[in-house]
Amino acid sequence: MLQGPYGGLERDRPLIRLHFRSFVVATVLLPLSGLVVCLLISLFYHFEEATYTHCQVSNYLPSISSAISRVPERYIWRSCIGLHSAPRYLVSVAYFNFYRGRFAKRLLELLLGGLALVCSLAENTGLLLLTYVSSTETYTVHKNGFIVFIASSLLHMLITCRLWQVIKRHCVNSEEVTSCQWKIHLFLLNISCCLAAAYFFRRHNKFCERGVYTLFAFFEYLVVFSNMAFHMTAFWDFSSKEIIVATPPEDKRF
């Protein structure tokens, strides 16, 4: 064994040790802060362009697609989403391993855990696609990315709520009960806002009424914020966990 500054206890210490709660909060704050900044810049500096629609009626809020399609909003949003995407993939795998441990002898829940992983990966990939290909660049690609994001997001939430209802019936941990309740409430809020946004979007395109597109934009914000809040429930799910980068035990001998 090496002695001195490069051996012994110093070498065995973790290189990185981060509480999972801090990791989750930082991951969610990246897109949240990026979106808020983009919306504020669009409202104060690009109001006319950001709120313009083909109907040419009064509109007071930009859609998210419009708010992230200009400079510097485009680069702010892309930077935040790019930085948060790798941790999101890691959290998806963490949940899959968590479900495998919890449902080792329950085939249906194991299959749902695998499907939840696929949906979570698709959701994050769809978000990356619609982020890096804006609606003003290639609308079809942006639209398909949005569809993948919304569809996989809703399915992921539904499956997650189902799995956590099973966990809730067999757990005594108050944090897991709280997490399950918040997941269900946020899923119901998210799907309600999706339906409301779809209704106002269709109504705007059909009748071109004043202010209707603003209502669509408002509910679109709520869809995204409730989605972020749903992912924030990992704050309770992994409250006692840590992310550690360390030397494997088998590599500590020479």
C-alpha positions, 0 to 999 in steps of 0.5 A: 500500500502506498504511504504518504499523501497518495495512500492510506485513508486519503486515497480511500475517501470518496471523490464526490459525495452529494446528498440526493436531495440537493442533486434533485433540487439543482436538477429541477431548478435548472429548467425552472429558472431557465424558463422563468428567465426566458418568459421575462425576457420575452415579455419585456424585450420581445413582447410584440414578436413573442405574442404574435399569432397568425390570427393577429388578435390581442395576445398577452402571454407568449407560448413556451415555444415562442419564448424559447425561440429567440436570442438570447432566450434560445441559448439560455433555455438550451443551456439549462435543458442540456445541463439538466438532461444527464442528471435526469437520465441518471434519476430515471435509472435510479428509479428503475433500480428502486422498483426492482428492489421493491418489486423483486417478486411482483412480475406486473410491477417489475414490468411497469417499472421497466415501462416507466424507465422507457417513458422517462427516457423518452420524455427527456429525449423528447424534451431535448428534441423540442428544445434544440429544434425550435418551432421557427427552425423546423416546425415538424421536428419540434412538433413531434418532439413535443408530442413525444414529450407530452405522451411519454410524460403523461404515461410515465406519471400514470405508471408512477402513480400506480406503482406508488399506490402499491408502495403506499399500501405496504410502507410505514415511511411517512415521506413515501406516503407524502410522495405518493399523495403529491404524485397523484395530485400533480398528475391530476393537475397536469392532465387537467392543464393539458386538456385545458391547453388543448381546448384553448389552442384548438379554439384559438385556431378555429375562432381567432378570439381575443385573449384565447391564445393567452389562456392557452399559454397560461395553461401550457405554463402550468403543464410544464410547472406541474411536470417539474413539481412531479419530478421534484417528488424524488426529494422524498423518494431518495431522502436518505440516499447519496450520490458517491464517486469513489474507488471500488474496493477491489481497486484499492490494493496493489 
